[in-house]
Each structure stands twice: as structure tokens, then as C-alpha cells.
């Protein structure tokens, strides 16, 4: 009975303090449109819109229905310390035409939840300060050399030495960038990035499982974070600028111009691939972009790649993809001083399953969003703030 009364109080508090933006987030997280959610809770789409716009508060009974339908606890709907400006944040999705708006909304909501988890972890551990230099690039000037300048700026700012870039995910994390894998539900959306005011965030596609392409994805998204804070996402020029940024970051012109082959010398290309951690396709593209390889030679090389099936899977051993360590390491540290995943998930106001997905080193493939199991009741443990030192 005590547990029931406590639940009723929580629902009542959520009704009085209801934050409509959190409802939008929860709805998008499970991939529902407003009218679909309205049908599930026996309300009108107009009422759901009013809840989300904060022009009407849902009654406690409605909050309870929302919790059961969306798989969250009442506390999810309370305002919190991490209040991302969802409406003002522009996520950079790779192609706006290849995925539905519903899929993009779901993916972005997951990214917002990753910020909630990070904000909860940072109450107890110290993350590296965010260090993303900004160099705004004119998206109407396709010929501008600024994307390459932006990449050189980042290499200088992050003190990247001459030679191949090492573990790129860890390098980004050491400079305060959050990197997480998206869950299986959003695998239709390629890697994307955004900066919501909490931390610059990169969300990687868990289905890719390609070391070389993932590294290029991370470099590509870093380009958006450096150059395109206010740019409209998805445009051809914007994506091409991020591609050029990634090429210069991973394959600097000063280092590669004299070693790239002007013909499809697969032995040389394979050696460069292993040395710099990029795909054969990226090397061919870079060789053509730098004027080392002619357009005709490039097209013939790409045609050969296609005929051999190498565009999908290149020959040779595939290294394991680079894994995030910022969130997983924080959870390990806190576990060592007695803080459980359950209590941390409660602080982040997410289900334990979703918490584990966000903080995993490797992609989690189970369906998690619609599990509406309560998280239970556990005393809050606060060991104090613990500095988090990233392993090199």
C-alpha cells in the first residue's frame, strides 16, 4: 500500500510540474506521431499537442496512461537540470531524403536521452571539458577551402601529431565530445551529430560494423560540429564540406600528396589503408580530390572495386570498430564505489535498459524502448564527485 501511495504522489507531482517538451521526447523515442499516441491514451491529437506545448496540463490519470504507453516513469516528465533546447537544436543527418521524419525524430530523441544520462553521470564524475573549435563555413560557397582549414585547425587545437590519427573516438571523448551507439531501432539512420548546449554529441550506427567507415563517419561528424553549428542539415554542399573536412583530418594533403598513387596500385593503397585507418574508397577519393589521380583512372578503380564486391566489404582482416569509453568508464568507476546502474538510471530518469544502451561500449541490439517495467526503489548513493581520467 505504501508503494501504491508513493506512485500516486509521483503521478500527481508529474501532473503539476509537467514539462511538455519531455512528452515530445518520450513520444519520439518510441516512434509515435501525436495522433497515434492520442489513440493509445484515448485523447484527441489536439490534447496531446496542448500537453506538449505546455498550454494544458494532463491530469494524474492521463500521466499514468502516458507512463504505461511510453515506457517511462512519472519522473521522466519533470523538468530537469539538463534542458536541451530541442526546437533550436539542428541534428546533422547524412541524408534527409533516405529516412523518414519519424525515424529522424526517434534517433534525435535518443541523442537527447544520451545527454540526460551524461548529465546524471557528471554529478559524480568529472568529464573532460568540451573543446570544439568553431570555424563557420559558408554553405553557399562550394569552392571555399575553409573545410580543409577547419580540419587543420582541429588537428592543431587537439595537438594531433604528424602521421596517422590514432583512436579517433577516444580522441574526441578526451576533448569532451560524447560518442554513443544508437540502438537497433534507429539503425536505419546513419551516423549523426548535434550540439544541444550540454555537450557536442556524435551518435554512431550500430549496424555498420566497419572499422574504416566508422572512423570516417566520426571525422565527418566532427566536421559538422566544427563548421556547421547554424547550418541547415542534409544539403549536398554541407555534406560535401564535412566529407572534405574528414579527408583532410585523416589524410592530410601535406602528408599524402606525394605517397598516393596516380594509378590503382592496390598494394600501395592497401598499405596506406592499414597505416591511416581509412578505406580503399576513401583513398581513391582523396587521390582524385588532390589531383594525383585523374577522373578516368578514379572511375575505373571504383568500377573494379564494385566488380570485386569490395564496395561493401573490402579484402583483408577487419579490425573491431572503435568503442566509446567515456560513459562506460564513468559507470565502472561509480559501480566501484557502490552506485548501481539502477540508481544511476533513476537519476537520469530513464529505464535501466535504455541506460545500459546509452552507456554500452558495444552496440546493444535488444528492443528496449517499449519496456514499461518500473525501475524499483533504491536509495540514492552519492559518493561525491570523482574525477574521470580517460585511459590513453
C-alpha positions as a Markdown table, in Angstrom:
| # | Residue | x | y | z |
|---|---|---|---|---|
| 1 | Unk | 0.0 | 0.0 | 0.0 |
| 2 | Unk | 2.9 | 2.3 | 0.8 |
| 3 | Unk | 4.3 | 1.7 | -2.6 |
| 4 | Unk | 1.0 | 2.4 | -4.3 |
| 5 | Unk | 0.6 | 5.7 | -2.4 |
| 6 | Unk | 4.2 | 6.7 | -3.4 |
| 7 | Unk | 3.4 | 6.0 | -7.0 |
| 8 | Unk | 0.2 | 8.1 | -6.8 |
| 9 | Unk | 2.2 | 11.0 | -5.3 |
| 10 | Unk | 4.7 | 10.8 | -8.1 |
| 11 | Unk | 2.0 | 10.9 | -10.7 |
| 12 | Unk | 0.4 | 13.8 | -9.0 |
| 13 | Unk | 3.7 | 15.7 | -8.9 |
| 14 | Unk | 4.3 | 14.9 | -12.6 |
| 15 | Unk | 0.9 | 16.3 | -13.4 |
| 16 | Unk | 1.5 | 19.6 | -11.5 |
| 17 | Unk | 5.1 | 20.1 | -12.8 |
| 18 | Unk | 4.6 | 18.5 | -16.2 |
| 19 | Unk | 7.1 | 19.6 | -18.9 |
| 20 | Unk | 5.6 | 19.2 | -22.3 |
| 21 | Unk | 9.0 | 19.0 | -24.0 |
| 22 | Unk | 9.7 | 15.8 | -22.1 |
| 23 | Unk | 6.5 | 14.3 | -23.5 |
| 24 | Unk | 7.6 | 15.2 | -27.1 |
| 25 | Unk | 10.9 | 13.5 | -26.3 |
| 26 | Unk | 9.2 | 10.3 | -24.9 |
| 27 | Unk | 6.8 | 10.1 | -27.8 |
| 28 | Unk | 9.5 | 10.5 | -30.4 |
| 29 | Unk | 11.7 | 8.0 | -28.6 |
| 30 | Unk | 9.1 | 5.2 | -29.2 |
| 31 | Unk | 8.5 | 6.4 | -32.7 |
| 32 | Unk | 4.9 | 7.6 | -32.4 |
| 33 | Unk | 3.2 | 10.5 | -34.1 |
| 34 | Unk | 0.8 | 12.7 | -32.0 |
| 35 | Unk | -2.3 | 11.1 | -33.4 |
| 36 | Unk | -1.0 | 7.6 | -32.7 |
| 37 | Unk | -0.2 | 8.5 | -29.1 |
| 38 | Unk | -3.6 | 10.2 | -28.7 |
| 39 | Unk | -5.4 | 7.0 | -29.9 |
| 40 | Unk | -3.4 | 4.9 | -27.4 |
| 41 | Unk | -4.4 | 7.1 | -24.4 |
| 42 | Unk | -7.9 | 7.8 | -25.7 |
| 43 | Unk | -7.4 | 11.5 | -26.1 |
| 44 | Unk | -7.5 | 13.8 | -29.1 |
| 45 | Unk | -4.4 | 14.8 | -31.1 |
| 46 | Unk | -5.2 | 18.4 | -30.1 |
| 47 | Unk | -5.0 | 17.5 | -26.4 |
| 48 | Unk | -1.6 | 15.8 | -26.9 |
| 49 | Unk | -0.4 | 18.9 | -28.8 |
| 50 | Unk | -1.6 | 21.1 | -25.9 |
| 51 | Unk | 0.3 | 18.9 | -23.4 |
| 52 | Unk | 3.5 | 19.1 | -25.5 |
| 53 | Unk | 3.1 | 22.9 | -25.9 |
| 54 | Unk | 2.5 | 23.4 | -22.2 |
| 55 | Unk | -0.8 | 25.1 | -22.8 |
| 56 | Unk | -2.6 | 22.3 | -20.9 |
| 57 | Unk | -1.6 | 20.0 | -18.1 |
| 58 | Unk | -2.5 | 16.3 | -18.2 |
| 59 | Unk | -4.5 | 15.0 | -15.3 |
| 60 | Unk | -2.8 | 12.5 | -13.0 |
| 61 | Unk | -4.7 | 9.6 | -14.6 |
| 62 | Unk | -3.5 | 10.8 | -18.0 |
| 63 | Unk | 0.1 | 10.9 | -16.8 |
| 64 | Unk | -0.3 | 7.3 | -15.6 |
| 65 | Unk | -1.5 | 6.3 | -19.1 |
| 66 | Unk | 1.4 | 8.2 | -20.7 |
| 67 | Unk | 3.8 | 6.3 | -18.5 |
| 68 | Unk | 2.4 | 2.9 | -19.4 |
| 69 | Unk | 2.2 | 3.7 | -23.1 |
| 70 | Unk | 5.6 | 5.3 | -23.4 |
| 71 | Unk | 7.6 | 3.1 | -21.0 |
| 72 | Unk | 8.7 | 5.8 | -18.7 |
| 73 | Unk | 8.2 | 6.7 | -15.0 |
| 74 | Unk | 6.4 | 9.8 | -13.9 |
| 75 | Unk | 9.7 | 11.5 | -13.0 |
| 76 | Unk | 10.5 | 11.5 | -16.7 |
| 77 | Unk | 8.1 | 14.3 | -17.2 |
| 78 | Unk | 9.5 | 16.6 | -14.6 |
| 79 | Unk | 11.8 | 19.5 | -15.6 |
| 80 | Unk | 15.5 | 18.6 | -15.0 |
| 81 | Unk | 18.9 | 20.2 | -14.9 |
| 82 | Unk | 19.7 | 19.2 | -18.5 |
| 83 | Unk | 17.1 | 21.0 | -20.5 |
| 84 | Unk | 18.1 | 20.8 | -24.1 |
| 85 | Unk | 16.5 | 23.3 | -26.5 |
| 86 | Unk | 15.2 | 20.6 | -28.8 |
| 87 | Unk | 13.4 | 23.0 | -31.0 |
| 88 | Unk | 16.6 | 25.1 | -31.5 |
| 89 | Unk | 19.0 | 22.2 | -32.0 |
| 90 | Unk | 19.7 | 21.1 | -35.5 |
| 91 | Unk | 20.9 | 17.5 | -35.8 |
| 92 | Unk | 23.1 | 16.8 | -38.8 |
| 93 | Unk | 21.7 | 13.7 | -40.5 |
| 94 | Unk | 23.5 | 12.3 | -43.5 |
| 95 | Unk | 20.6 | 12.4 | -45.9 |
| 96 | Unk | 17.2 | 13.9 | -45.3 |
| 97 | Unk | 15.6 | 12.0 | -48.2 |
| 98 | Unk | 16.7 | 8.5 | -47.3 |
| 99 | Unk | 15.0 | 8.4 | -43.9 |
| 100 | Unk | 11.5 | 9.3 | -42.7 |
| 101 | Unk | 10.9 | 12.3 | -40.4 |
| 102 | Unk | 9.6 | 9.8 | -37.8 |
| 103 | Unk | 12.9 | 7.9 | -37.9 |
| 104 | Unk | 14.9 | 11.0 | -37.6 |
| 105 | Unk | 12.8 | 12.2 | -34.7 |
| 106 | Unk | 13.3 | 8.9 | -32.9 |
| 107 | Unk | 17.1 | 9.0 | -33.5 |
| 108 | Unk | 17.4 | 12.6 | -32.3 |
| 109 | Unk | 15.3 | 11.8 | -29.2 |
| 110 | Unk | 17.7 | 9.0 | -28.4 |
| 111 | Unk | 20.6 | 11.5 | -28.7 |
| 112 | Unk | 18.8 | 13.9 | -26.2 |
| 113 | Unk | 18.4 | 11.0 | -23.8 |
| 114 | Unk | 22.2 | 10.3 | -24.1 |
| 115 | Unk | 22.6 | 13.9 | -22.8 |
| 116 | Unk | 20.3 | 13.2 | -19.8 |
| 117 | Unk | 22.4 | 10.2 | -19.0 |
| 118 | Unk | 25.6 | 12.2 | -19.3 |
| 119 | Unk | 24.3 | 15.0 | -17.1 |
| 120 | Unk | 23.4 | 12.4 | -14.4 |
| 121 | Unk | 26.9 | 10.9 | -14.6 |
| 122 | Unk | 28.6 | 14.3 | -14.4 |
| 123 | Unk | 27.0 | 14.8 | -11.0 |
| 124 | Unk | 29.5 | 12.3 | -9.7 |
| 125 | Unk | 32.5 | 12.2 | -12.2 |
| 126 | Unk | 34.4 | 14.8 | -14.0 |
| 127 | Unk | 34.4 | 14.6 | -17.7 |
| 128 | Unk | 37.0 | 16.4 | -20.0 |
| 129 | Unk | 36.0 | 19.9 | -20.9 |
| 130 | Unk | 34.3 | 20.4 | -24.2 |
| 131 | Unk | 36.9 | 21.6 | -26.7 |
| 132 | Unk | 35.5 | 22.0 | -30.2 |
| 133 | Unk | 37.0 | 24.9 | -32.2 |
| 134 | Unk | 34.5 | 26.8 | -34.4 |
| 135 | Unk | 35.1 | 27.9 | -37.9 |
| 136 | Unk | 31.9 | 28.8 | -39.6 |
| 137 | Unk | 31.9 | 27.8 | -43.3 |
| 138 | Unk | 29.7 | 29.4 | -45.9 |
| 139 | Unk | 27.5 | 26.7 | -47.2 |
| 140 | Unk | 26.8 | 28.7 | -50.4 |
| 141 | Unk | 30.5 | 28.7 | -51.4 |
| 142 | Unk | 31.2 | 25.2 | -52.7 |
| 143 | Unk | 34.7 | 26.2 | -53.8 |
| 144 | Unk | 35.8 | 27.5 | -50.5 |
| 145 | Unk | 39.0 | 26.0 | -49.0 |
| 146 | Unk | 37.7 | 26.5 | -45.4 |
| 147 | Unk | 36.7 | 22.8 | -44.8 |
| 148 | Unk | 40.4 | 21.9 | -45.1 |
| 149 | Unk | 41.4 | 24.8 | -43.0 |
| 150 | Unk | 38.8 | 23.7 | -40.4 |
| 151 | Unk | 40.4 | 20.3 | -40.3 |
| 152 | Unk | 43.8 | 21.7 | -39.9 |
| 153 | Unk | 42.5 | 23.9 | -37.1 |
| 154 | Unk | 41.1 | 20.9 | -35.2 |
| 155 | Unk | 44.4 | 19.0 | -35.7 |
| 156 | Unk | 46.3 | 21.9 | -34.2 |
| 157 | Unk | 43.8 | 22.5 | -31.4 |
| 158 | Unk | 43.8 | 18.9 | -30.4 |
| 159 | Unk | 47.6 | 18.6 | -30.8 |
| 160 | Unk | 47.4 | 15.8 | -33.4 |
| 161 | Unk | 50.9 | 15.0 | -34.4 |
| 162 | Unk | 52.1 | 14.3 | -38.0 |
| 163 | Unk | 51.1 | 10.9 | -39.1 |
| 164 | Unk | 48.0 | 8.7 | -38.8 |
| 165 | Unk | 45.3 | 9.8 | -36.4 |
| 166 | Unk | 45.1 | 7.2 | -33.6 |
| 167 | Unk | 41.9 | 6.0 | -31.8 |
| 168 | Unk | 39.6 | 8.8 | -33.1 |
| 169 | Unk | 36.6 | 8.0 | -30.8 |
| 170 | Unk | 38.8 | 8.2 | -27.8 |
| 171 | Unk | 40.5 | 11.4 | -29.1 |
| 172 | Unk | 37.0 | 13.0 | -29.5 |
| 173 | Unk | 36.0 | 11.9 | -26.0 |
| 174 | Unk | 39.2 | 13.3 | -24.5 |
| 175 | Unk | 38.1 | 16.6 | -25.9 |
| 176 | Unk | 34.7 | 16.5 | -24.4 |
| 177 | Unk | 32.7 | 15.0 | -27.2 |
| 178 | Unk | 30.1 | 12.4 | -26.3 |
| 179 | Unk | 30.1 | 9.4 | -28.6 |
| 180 | Unk | 27.5 | 6.7 | -28.3 |
| 181 | Unk | 26.0 | 3.9 | -30.4 |
| 182 | Unk | 22.3 | 4.2 | -31.3 |
| 183 | Unk | 20.0 | 1.3 | -30.5 |
| 184 | Unk | 18.8 | -1.2 | -33.1 |
| 185 | Unk | 15.5 | 0.7 | -33.6 |
| 186 | Unk | 17.3 | 3.7 | -35.2 |
| 187 | Unk | 19.8 | 1.8 | -37.3 |
| 188 | Unk | 18.1 | 3.0 | -40.4 |
| 189 | Unk | 19.6 | 6.4 | -39.6 |
| 190 | Unk | 23.3 | 6.8 | -40.4 |
| 191 | Unk | 25.7 | 8.5 | -38.0 |
| 192 | Unk | 24.6 | 11.9 | -37.0 |
| 193 | Unk | 25.7 | 14.8 | -34.7 |
| 194 | Unk | 24.4 | 17.8 | -32.8 |
| 195 | Unk | 25.3 | 20.2 | -30.1 |
| 196 | Unk | 22.3 | 20.8 | -27.7 |
| 197 | Unk | 24.1 | 23.0 | -25.2 |
| 198 | Unk | 25.1 | 20.1 | -23.0 |
| 199 | Unk | 27.9 | 18.6 | -25.0 |
| 200 | Unk | 28.7 | 18.1 | -28.7 |
| 201 | Unk | 27.4 | 14.6 | -29.4 |
| 202 | Unk | 28.1 | 12.0 | -32.1 |
| 203 | Unk | 25.7 | 9.0 | -32.5 |
| 204 | Unk | 27.1 | 6.1 | -34.5 |
| 205 | Unk | 25.1 | 3.5 | -36.4 |
| 206 | Unk | 25.5 | 0.1 | -34.7 |
| 207 | Unk | 24.8 | -1.9 | -37.8 |
| 208 | Unk | 27.8 | -0.6 | -39.8 |
| 209 | Unk | 30.4 | -2.8 | -38.1 |
| 210 | Unk | 33.1 | -1.4 | -40.4 |
| 211 | Unk | 36.2 | 0.0 | -38.6 |
| 212 | Unk | 37.3 | 2.1 | -41.6 |
| 213 | Unk | 34.0 | 3.6 | -42.5 |
| 214 | Unk | 33.1 | 4.3 | -38.8 |
| 215 | Unk | 36.3 | 6.3 | -38.4 |
| 216 | Unk | 35.4 | 8.3 | -41.5 |
| 217 | Unk | 31.9 | 8.8 | -40.0 |
| 218 | Unk | 33.3 | 10.2 | -36.8 |
| 219 | Unk | 35.6 | 12.5 | -38.7 |
| 220 | Unk | 32.7 | 13.6 | -40.9 |
| 221 | Unk | 30.5 | 14.4 | -37.9 |
| 222 | Unk | 33.4 | 16.3 | -36.2 |
| 223 | Unk | 33.4 | 18.4 | -39.4 |
| 224 | Unk | 29.7 | 19.3 | -38.8 |
| 225 | Unk | 30.4 | 20.2 | -35.2 |
| 226 | Unk | 33.3 | 22.4 | -36.1 |
| 227 | Unk | 31.8 | 24.1 | -39.2 |
| 228 | Unk | 28.0 | 23.8 | -39.3 |
| 229 | Unk | 26.6 | 24.9 | -35.9 |
| 230 | Unk | 23.9 | 27.0 | -37.5 |
| 231 | Unk | 23.7 | 25.4 | -41.0 |
| 232 | Unk | 20.7 | 23.6 | -42.2 |
| 233 | Unk | 21.5 | 19.9 | -42.3 |
| 234 | Unk | 21.4 | 17.4 | -45.1 |
| 235 | Unk | 22.3 | 19.6 | -48.1 |
| 236 | Unk | 24.7 | 18.5 | -50.7 |
| 237 | Unk | 27.2 | 21.2 | -50.1 |
| 238 | Unk | 27.0 | 20.8 | -46.3 |
| 239 | Unk | 27.7 | 17.1 | -46.6 |
| 240 | Unk | 30.4 | 17.6 | -49.1 |
| 241 | Unk | 32.2 | 20.1 | -46.8 |
| 242 | Unk | 32.0 | 17.6 | -44.0 |
| 243 | Unk | 33.4 | 14.9 | -46.3 |
| 244 | Unk | 36.3 | 17.2 | -47.3 |
| 245 | Unk | 36.9 | 18.0 | -43.6 |
| 246 | Unk | 37.1 | 14.3 | -42.8 |
| 247 | Unk | 39.5 | 13.6 | -45.7 |
| 248 | Unk | 41.9 | 16.4 | -44.6 |
| 249 | Unk | 41.7 | 15.3 | -40.9 |
| 250 | Unk | 42.5 | 11.7 | -41.6 |
| 251 | Unk | 44.6 | 12.1 | -44.8 |
| 252 | Unk | 46.3 | 15.5 | -44.6 |
| 253 | Unk | 47.4 | 16.8 | -48.0 |
| 254 | Unk | 50.9 | 17.7 | -46.8 |
| 255 | Unk | 51.5 | 14.1 | -45.8 |
| 256 | Unk | 49.6 | 12.2 | -48.6 |
| 257 | Unk | 50.1 | 14.1 | -51.8 |
| 258 | Unk | 53.5 | 12.5 | -52.5 |
| 259 | Unk | 52.6 | 9.0 | -51.4 |
| 260 | Unk | 49.2 | 8.5 | -53.1 |
| 261 | Unk | 49.5 | 6.5 | -56.3 |
| 262 | Unk | 48.3 | 8.1 | -59.6 |
| 263 | Unk | 47.1 | 4.7 | -60.7 |
| 264 | Unk | 45.1 | 1.9 | -59.0 |
| 265 | Unk | 48.2 | 0.3 | -57.3 |
| 266 | Unk | 46.3 | -1.9 | -54.9 |
| 267 | Unk | 49.3 | -3.0 | -53.0 |
| 268 | Unk | 50.2 | 0.6 | -52.2 |
| 269 | Unk | 46.6 | 1.5 | -51.5 |
| 270 | Unk | 46.3 | -1.5 | -49.1 |
| 271 | Unk | 49.4 | -0.4 | -47.2 |
| 272 | Unk | 48.0 | 3.2 | -46.8 |
| 273 | Unk | 44.7 | 1.8 | -45.8 |
| 274 | Unk | 46.2 | -0.1 | -42.9 |
| 275 | Unk | 48.5 | 2.8 | -41.9 |
| 276 | Unk | 45.9 | 5.5 | -41.9 |
| 277 | Unk | 42.8 | 3.5 | -40.9 |
| 278 | Unk | 40.7 | 4.5 | -43.9 |
| 279 | Unk | 39.0 | 2.5 | -46.6 |
| 280 | Unk | 40.3 | 2.0 | -50.2 |
| 281 | Unk | 37.4 | 4.1 | -51.4 |
| 282 | Unk | 38.4 | 7.0 | -49.2 |
| 283 | Unk | 42.0 | 6.8 | -50.5 |
| 284 | Unk | 40.9 | 6.7 | -54.1 |
| 285 | Unk | 38.6 | 9.7 | -53.5 |
| 286 | Unk | 41.4 | 11.6 | -51.8 |
| 287 | Unk | 43.8 | 10.9 | -54.6 |
| 288 | Unk | 41.4 | 12.2 | -57.2 |
| 289 | Unk | 40.5 | 15.3 | -55.0 |
| 290 | Unk | 44.1 | 16.2 | -54.7 |
| 291 | Unk | 44.6 | 15.9 | -58.4 |
| 292 | Unk | 47.0 | 12.9 | -58.1 |
| 293 | Unk | 44.6 | 10.5 | -59.9 |
| 294 | Unk | 42.7 | 11.5 | -63.0 |
| 295 | Unk | 38.9 | 11.3 | -63.1 |
| 296 | Unk | 39.1 | 8.4 | -65.6 |
| 297 | Unk | 41.5 | 6.4 | -63.5 |
| 298 | Unk | 39.3 | 7.0 | -60.4 |
| 299 | Unk | 36.2 | 5.9 | -62.2 |
| 300 | Unk | 37.9 | 2.7 | -63.5 |
| 301 | Unk | 39.2 | 2.0 | -60.0 |
| 302 | Unk | 35.8 | 2.4 | -58.5 |
| 303 | Unk | 34.3 | 0.1 | -61.2 |
| 304 | Unk | 36.9 | -2.5 | -60.3 |
| 305 | Unk | 36.0 | -2.2 | -56.6 |
| 306 | Unk | 32.4 | -2.8 | -57.5 |
| 307 | Unk | 33.1 | -5.8 | -59.7 |
| 308 | Unk | 35.0 | -7.4 | -56.9 |
| 309 | Unk | 32.4 | -6.7 | -54.3 |
| 310 | Unk | 34.8 | -4.5 | -52.4 |
| 311 | Unk | 32.5 | -1.5 | -52.1 |
| 312 | Unk | 30.5 | -3.5 | -49.4 |
| 313 | Unk | 33.4 | -5.5 | -47.9 |
| 314 | Unk | 37.0 | -4.7 | -48.7 |
| 315 | Unk | 39.5 | -7.5 | -48.6 |
| 316 | Unk | 41.7 | -8.3 | -45.5 |
| 317 | Unk | 41.0 | -8.6 | -41.8 |
| 318 | Unk | 38.5 | -6.1 | -40.4 |
| 319 | Unk | 39.6 | -4.6 | -37.1 |
| 320 | Unk | 37.0 | -4.2 | -34.4 |
| 321 | Unk | 35.2 | -0.8 | -34.5 |
| 322 | Unk | 36.5 | 1.8 | -32.1 |
| 323 | Unk | 34.5 | 1.7 | -28.9 |
| 324 | Unk | 33.3 | 4.7 | -26.7 |
| 325 | Unk | 34.8 | 4.7 | -23.2 |
| 326 | Unk | 33.6 | 8.0 | -21.6 |
| 327 | Unk | 30.2 | 6.8 | -20.3 |
| 328 | Unk | 31.2 | 3.1 | -19.8 |
| 329 | Unk | 34.3 | 4.2 | -17.8 |
| 330 | Unk | 32.2 | 6.5 | -15.6 |
| 331 | Unk | 29.7 | 3.7 | -14.9 |
| 332 | Unk | 32.6 | 1.4 | -13.9 |
| 333 | Unk | 34.1 | 4.0 | -11.6 |
| 334 | Unk | 30.7 | 4.6 | -9.9 |
| 335 | Unk | 30.0 | 0.9 | -9.6 |
| 336 | Unk | 33.3 | 0.5 | -7.8 |
| 337 | Unk | 32.1 | 2.9 | -5.1 |
| 338 | Unk | 28.7 | 1.4 | -4.7 |
| 339 | Unk | 26.5 | 3.2 | -7.2 |
| 340 | Unk | 24.4 | 0.7 | -9.2 |
| 341 | Unk | 23.1 | 1.1 | -12.7 |
| 342 | Unk | 19.6 | 1.1 | -11.3 |
| 343 | Unk | 20.3 | 4.2 | -9.1 |
| 344 | Unk | 22.1 | 6.0 | -12.0 |
| 345 | Unk | 19.3 | 5.2 | -14.3 |
| 346 | Unk | 16.8 | 6.7 | -11.8 |
| 347 | Unk | 18.9 | 9.8 | -11.6 |
| 348 | Unk | 18.9 | 10.1 | -15.4 |
| 349 | Unk | 15.1 | 9.3 | -15.4 |
| 350 | Unk | 15.4 | 6.5 | -17.9 |
| 351 | Unk | 14.7 | 2.8 | -17.8 |
| 352 | Unk | 17.7 | 0.5 | -16.8 |
| 353 | Unk | 17.6 | -1.0 | -20.3 |
| 354 | Unk | 17.9 | 2.4 | -22.0 |
| 355 | Unk | 20.6 | 3.4 | -19.6 |
| 356 | Unk | 22.6 | 0.3 | -20.5 |
| 357 | Unk | 22.2 | 1.0 | -24.2 |
| 358 | Unk | 23.5 | 4.6 | -23.9 |
| 359 | Unk | 26.4 | 3.6 | -21.7 |
| 360 | Unk | 27.5 | 0.4 | -23.6 |
| 361 | Unk | 30.9 | 0.0 | -25.1 |
| 362 | Unk | 29.4 | -2.1 | -27.8 |
| 363 | Unk | 26.0 | -1.7 | -29.6 |
| 364 | Unk | 23.1 | -3.2 | -27.7 |
| 365 | Unk | 20.6 | -4.9 | -30.1 |
| 366 | Unk | 17.6 | -5.7 | -27.9 |
| 367 | Unk | 14.3 | -3.8 | -28.3 |
| 368 | Unk | 14.3 | -1.5 | -25.3 |
| 369 | Unk | 12.1 | 1.5 | -25.8 |
| 370 | Unk | 8.7 | -0.1 | -25.0 |
| 371 | Unk | 9.7 | -1.9 | -21.9 |
| 372 | Unk | 7.5 | -0.2 | -19.3 |
| 373 | Unk | 8.8 | -2.0 | -16.2 |
| 374 | Unk | 9.2 | 0.2 | -13.2 |
| 375 | Unk | 12.8 | 0.7 | -12.0 |
| 376 | Unk | 12.1 | -0.2 | -8.4 |
| 377 | Unk | 13.0 | 1.8 | -5.4 |
| 378 | Unk | 16.6 | 2.2 | -4.4 |
| 379 | Unk | 18.3 | 4.6 | -2.0 |
| 380 | Unk | 20.3 | 7.3 | -3.7 |
| 381 | Unk | 24.0 | 6.9 | -3.2 |
| 382 | Unk | 26.3 | 9.8 | -3.6 |
| 383 | Unk | 30.0 | 9.1 | -3.2 |
| 384 | Unk | 30.9 | 12.7 | -4.1 |
| 385 | Unk | 32.5 | 14.0 | -7.3 |
| 386 | Unk | 35.1 | 11.7 | -8.7 |
| 387 | Unk | 37.5 | 12.9 | -11.4 |
| 388 | Unk | 37.3 | 10.8 | -14.5 |
| 389 | Unk | 40.6 | 10.1 | -16.1 |
| 390 | Unk | 40.5 | 8.8 | -19.7 |
| 391 | Unk | 42.8 | 5.9 | -20.5 |
| 392 | Unk | 45.2 | 6.7 | -23.3 |
